[in-house]
Amino acid sequence: MADGTSKVRQSELIEIKEISLNLPMLGQAFHRYRLVQFSDIHMDRWMSRERLNEIVELVNGQNPDLVAITGDFVGRNPARHAERMVECLRRLESKDGVVGVMGNHDHWKDPFSVRKILKASGIHELDNRVYTIQ
């Protein structure tokens, strides 16, 4: 930046851990299958559109076969931030789609609004449901 300070990209603050699993009973079609899981978006004032877009770019850069978001999509006011969440989350790319489950904050704040956000974003909510991939 012009004043000598530097701006840290959100993606530089995120640690990516690659874990290889040996699941001998899993079909050969899933050999080298890439699942990217992340959580705790807590969309609110501190989670800007720019910040979430950087996270989406980072996830997409992992070339996932499936993306799983494991809860706490929202902060204080889900309806207020719904439009920008949908705009960002719709950009997630994976061969077999995006699945998600709601976290405690999602249930505490407004589960109805969170479900609308998930649906509009193309995220398959797993809430006691099965999502079959082949």
C-alpha positions in Angstrom: 0.0 0.0 0.0 1.1 3.6 -0.5 1.6 4.3 3.2 4.0 1.4 3.6 1.5 -0.9 5.3 0.6 -4.2 3.8 -2.8 -5.7 3.5 -3.0 -9.4 4.4 -5.2 -11.5 2.2 -7.7 -13.7 4.1 -6.4 -16.7 2.3 -2.9 -16.1 3.9 -4.5 -16.6 7.3 -6.1 -20.0 6.5 -4.3 -23.2 7.1 -4.9 -26.0 4.6 -4.3 -29.5 5.9 -4.3 -32.3 3.4 -5.2 -35.6 4.9 -5.0 -38.9 3.0 -7.3 -41.7 4.2 -7.0 -45.4 3.4 -10.5 -46.8 3.3 -10.2 -50.3 1.9 -13.9 -50.9 1.6 -14.5 -47.8 -0.4 -15.0 -48.3 -4.2 -12.2 -47.8 -6.6 -14.1 -44.9 -8.2 -13.4 -42.9 -5.1 -9.6 -43.4 -5.3 -8.0 -39.9 -5.0 -11.4 -38.4 -4.3 -11.0 -34.8 -3.0 -13.3 -33.6 -0.3 -12.8 -30.0 0.9 -14.4 -29.2 4.2 -14.7 -25.9 5.9 -16.8 -24.2 8.5 -17.5 -21.2 10.7 -18.2 -18.5 8.1 -20.2 -16.5 10.7 -21.3 -14.1 8.1 -21.6 -10.7 9.7 -19.9 -7.3 9.6 -16.4 -8.8 10.0 -16.9 -11.4 7.2 -17.0 -9.1 4.1 -17.9 -10.1 0.6 -14.2 -9.8 -0.3 -13.1 -12.0 2.5 -15.7 -14.7 1.7 -14.8 -14.6 -2.0 -11.1 -15.2 -1.1 -12.1 -18.2 0.9 -14.3 -19.5 -2.0 -11.3 -19.0 -4.4 -9.1 -20.9 -2.0 -11.6 -23.8 -1.8 -12.0 -23.9 -5.6 -8.2 -23.9 -6.0 -8.1 -27.3 -4.2 -10.0 -28.8 -7.2 -12.5 -30.6 -4.9 -14.8 -33.4 -6.0 -17.1 -32.5 -3.2 -17.3 -29.5 -0.8 -18.7 -29.8 2.7 -19.6 -26.8 4.8 -20.0 -27.9 8.4 -22.0 -25.2 10.1 -22.1 -21.7 11.5 -22.9 -20.0 8.3 -24.3 -16.9 10.0 -23.5 -14.4 12.7 -26.1 -12.1 14.2 -28.5 -11.3 11.4 -28.8 -13.9 8.6 -31.4 -12.1 6.6 -29.3 -8.9 6.4 -26.4 -10.7 4.9 -28.2 -13.3 2.8 -27.7 -11.7 -0.6 -24.0 -11.4 -0.3 -23.7 -14.9 1.1 -25.6 -16.4 -1.8 -23.5 -14.4 -4.2 -20.3 -15.8 -2.8 -21.3 -19.4 -2.0 -22.9 -19.9 -5.5 -19.3 -19.6 -6.8 -18.2 -22.8 -5.1 -17.1 -25.4 -7.7 -16.9 -29.1 -7.4 -17.7 -32.2 -9.5 -20.3 -33.6 -7.1 -21.7 -30.4 -5.6 -21.7 -28.7 -2.3 -23.3 -30.1 0.9 -23.8 -28.5 4.2 -25.1 -28.9 7.7 -26.2 -26.1 10.0 -24.3 -25.3 13.2 -25.4 -24.2 16.6 -25.3 -20.5 15.6 -27.5 -21.2 12.6 -30.1 -22.9 14.8 -29.9 -20.2 17.5 -30.3 -17.2 15.1 -32.7 -18.1 12.3 -32.7 -21.6 10.9 -35.5 -20.7 8.4 -33.3 -17.9 6.8 -30.2 -20.1 6.8 -32.1 -22.8 4.9 -33.2 -20.3 2.3 -29.6 -19.2 1.9 -28.4 -22.7 1.5 -31.0 -23.5 -1.1 -30.4 -20.3 -3.0 -26.7 -21.0 -3.0 -27.1 -24.5 -4.4 -26.0 -26.2 -1.2 -27.6 -29.5 -0.4 -28.6 -29.4 3.2 -27.9 -32.8 4.8 -30.1 -32.3 7.9 -30.8 -36.0 8.5 -30.8 -36.6 4.8 -28.7 -38.6 2.4 -26.8 -37.1 -0.6 -25.7 -39.9 -2.9 -22.7 -39.6 -5.1 -21.5 -42.2 -7.6 
